[in-house]
Amino acid sequence: MKKIRWGIIGTGKIAHTFAEALAGTEDAELLAVASRTQEKAQAFADKFGFAKAYGSYRELAEDKDVDVVYIATPMASHYGDAKLCISGGRNVLCEKSLALNTAQTEEILAYAKEKGVFFMEAMWMKCRPVFLKVTEWINSGKIGEPRCIKADFSNYIPYDENDRLYRPDCGGGALLDLGVYPLTFADAIFGTPDEIITTAQISADGVDVNNSIIMKYSDGRYVSADNGFQLQLSNNALVSGTEGFITMGNWFHCTSEATLFNSRHEEVEKFVCEPEINGYEYEIREVHRCLRQGLKESPMVPHADTVRVMKLMDECRRQWGMKFPEE
Ligand SMILES: NC(=O)c1ccc[n+]([C@@H]2O[C@H](COP(=O)([O-])OP(=O)(O)OC[C@H]3O[C@@H](n4cnc5c(N)ncnc54)[C@H](OP(=O)(O)O)[C@@H]3O)[C@@H](O)[C@H]2O)c1
């Protein structure tokens, strides 16, 4: 089978993790990496065995040998980087959150459609077997009618003015970095809420360092999500229904196990699936499957889902009065 030739833009933390998964994927070829500096690109290429190292993102975006580009830059750069890759005719897997807001997201996705390239938000949670099992349990009625979702994602990260998380010019803040997971999880199960009630602690630099989000539905269902990086939470998820509940513990968005309980709190089933590499292999396989089938978007992470979740995040920031410098 012909290998899928990958390019990576950005050589930060997640690019390293992703490259490890690519290196362990049999039908992936590590073709090119691009950094803002030639030295960093070369060091990354040498470490993982990429054949080409570019000192500019544009060169990679225009490299016709690259089948698909993984964009691993900060949120505020995604809009420009994605458009660069699309204009070069590249297929794209772009890190979450896809952009800063809905307007940017819709523009990127419309441009991808216009140019006929594959485009997917790197929402790896949705490609993982545990997420698929949990949604299967819910859709087959194992917990009756789902009524409530609780999910949190918060890790203590000491203040560092250079860290993209604390920088408004990088699209920082807990919502776009972490909150996107609980909101995507809730959206997949409950869809768009009728009302959002939210509060956040905004730093002196102007990003949300902690936030709390409640989403209400007219039939009484609700979602409660807390996200942040100034306190440590359990990072569990719970989906509760009329006949039982499901727990996903220990970093629910990338956990290897989920447990199904009945309404008497008795364990009914436990699903365990340890990653074969580091957990990113599932989204890589999904991209490969889509490219081989000629799909322009992934049924697992469709464009419409990305847009719906971005709209929720816009509404949260509207309520907090938080804007990025570009807005
Ligand atoms: N899926 C996941 O599990 C996961 C986990 C963590 C992060 N992420 C997402 O991945 C993206 C990158 O996160 P990260 O933690 O890898 O960030 P990071 O360590 O700060 O790396 C980001 C890279 O982007 C490039 N870059 C371009 N413009 C930049 C700028 N203005 N400031 C800083 N770096 C810039 C840099 O690479 P060069 O210097 O080589 O150009 C930098 O190394 C974010 O969208 C984040 O939400 C996803």
The ligand as an SDF file (V2000), in Angstrom:
LIG
                    3D

 48 52  0  0  0  0  0  0  0  0999 V2000
   -4.2570   17.0670   20.8230 N   0  0  0  0  0  0  0  0  0  0  0  0
   -3.6560   17.2840   21.9620 C   0  0  0  0  0  0  0  0  0  0  0  0
   -3.5980   16.4380   22.8340 O   0  0  0  0  0  0  0  0  0  0  0  0
   -2.9880   18.5930   22.2000 C   0  0  0  0  0  0  0  0  0  0  0  0
   -2.1340   18.7300   23.2730 C   0  0  0  0  0  0  0  0  0  0  0  0
   -1.4650   19.9360   23.4170 C   0  0  0  0  0  0  0  0  0  0  0  0
   -1.6900   20.9580   22.5170 C   0  0  0  0  0  0  0  0  0  0  0  0
   -2.5720   20.7980   21.4910 N   0  0  0  0  0  0  0  0  0  0  0  0
   -2.8170   21.8870   20.5270 C   0  0  0  0  0  0  0  0  0  0  0  0
   -1.6710   21.9800   19.6860 O   0  0  0  0  0  0  0  0  0  0  0  0
   -1.3560   23.3310   19.3910 C   0  0  0  0  0  0  0  0  0  0  0  0
    0.0880   23.6140   19.8260 C   0  0  0  0  0  0  0  0  0  0  0  0
    0.2230   23.3270   21.1990 O   0  0  0  0  0  0  0  0  0  0  0  0
    1.6650   23.0380   21.8840 P   0  0  0  0  0  0  0  0  0  0  0  0
    1.3600   22.7340   23.3060 O   0  0  0  0  0  0  0  0  0  0  0  0
    2.4060   22.0430   21.0810 O   0  0  0  0  0  0  0  0  0  0  0  0
    2.3140   24.4810   21.7640 O   0  0  0  0  0  0  0  0  0  0  0  0
    3.8680   24.8670   21.8310 P   0  0  0  0  0  0  0  0  0  0  0  0
    4.6400   23.8300   22.5580 O   0  0  0  0  0  0  0  0  0  0  0  0
    3.9140   26.2600   22.2930 O   0  0  0  0  0  0  0  0  0  0  0  0
    4.3280   24.7880   20.2980 O   0  0  0  0  0  0  0  0  0  0  0  0
    3.7370   25.5600   19.3130 C   0  0  0  0  0  0  0  0  0  0  0  0
    4.6770   25.6710   18.1260 C   0  0  0  0  0  0  0  0  0  0  0  0
    4.0630   26.5150   17.1680 O   0  0  0  0  0  0  0  0  0  0  0  0
    5.0270   27.3000   16.4970 C   0  0  0  0  0  0  0  0  0  0  0  0
    4.6230   28.7120   16.5670 N   0  0  0  0  0  0  0  0  0  0  0  0
    4.1710   29.4490   15.5220 C   0  0  0  0  0  0  0  0  0  0  0  0
    3.8580   30.6870   15.8960 N   0  0  0  0  0  0  0  0  0  0  0  0
    4.1220   30.7720   17.2160 C   0  0  0  0  0  0  0  0  0  0  0  0
    4.0110   31.8220   18.1580 C   0  0  0  0  0  0  0  0  0  0  0  0
    3.5520   33.0370   17.8300 N   0  0  0  0  0  0  0  0  0  0  0  0
    4.3620   31.5730   19.4280 N   0  0  0  0  0  0  0  0  0  0  0  0
    4.7930   30.3490   19.7830 C   0  0  0  0  0  0  0  0  0  0  0  0
    4.9180   29.3040   18.9240 N   0  0  0  0  0  0  0  0  0  0  0  0
    4.5990   29.5140   17.6420 C   0  0  0  0  0  0  0  0  0  0  0  0
    6.3620   27.0330   17.1700 C   0  0  0  0  0  0  0  0  0  0  0  0
    7.0740   26.1490   16.3190 O   0  0  0  0  0  0  0  0  0  0  0  0
    8.2960   26.6550   15.4220 P   0  0  0  0  0  0  0  0  0  0  0  0
    9.1130   27.5500   16.3150 O   0  0  0  0  0  0  0  0  0  0  0  0
    8.9580   25.4100   15.0450 O   0  0  0  0  0  0  0  0  0  0  0  0
    7.7430   27.4060   14.2430 O   0  0  0  0  0  0  0  0  0  0  0  0
    6.0120   26.3270   18.4550 C   0  0  0  0  0  0  0  0  0  0  0  0
    6.9820   25.3990   18.8320 O   0  0  0  0  0  0  0  0  0  0  0  0
   -2.4300   24.1630   20.0940 C   0  0  0  0  0  0  0  0  0  0  0  0
   -3.4530   24.4360   19.1720 O   0  0  0  0  0  0  0  0  0  0  0  0
   -2.9700   23.2380   21.1810 C   0  0  0  0  0  0  0  0  0  0  0  0
   -4.3060   23.4770   21.5130 O   0  0  0  0  0  0  0  0  0  0  0  0
   -3.2050   19.6230   21.3120 C   0  0  0  0  0  0  0  0  0  0  0  0
  1  2  1  0
  2  3  2  0
  2  4  1  0
  4  5  1  0
  4 48  2  0
  5  6  2  0
  6  7  1  0
  7  8  2  0
  8  9  1  0
  8 48  1  0
  9 10  1  0
  9 46  1  0
 10 11  1  0
 11 12  1  0
 11 44  1  0
 12 13  1  0
 13 14  1  0
 14 15  2  0
 14 16  1  0
 14 17  1  0
 17 18  1  0
 18 19  2  0
 18 20  1  0
 18 21  1  0
 21 22  1  0
 22 23  1  0
 23 24  1  0
 23 42  1  0
 24 25  1  0
 25 26  1  0
 25 36  1  0
 26 27  1  0
 26 35  1  0
 27 28  2  0
 28 29  1  0
 29 30  1  0
 29 35  2  0
 30 31  1  0
 30 32  2  0
 32 33  1  0
 33 34  2  0
 34 35  1  0
 36 37  1  0
 36 42  1  0
 37 38  1  0
 38 39  2  0
 38 40  1  0
 38 41  1  0
 42 43  1  0
 44 45  1  0
 44 46  1  0
 46 47  1  0
M  CHG  2   8   1  16  -1
M  END
$$$$
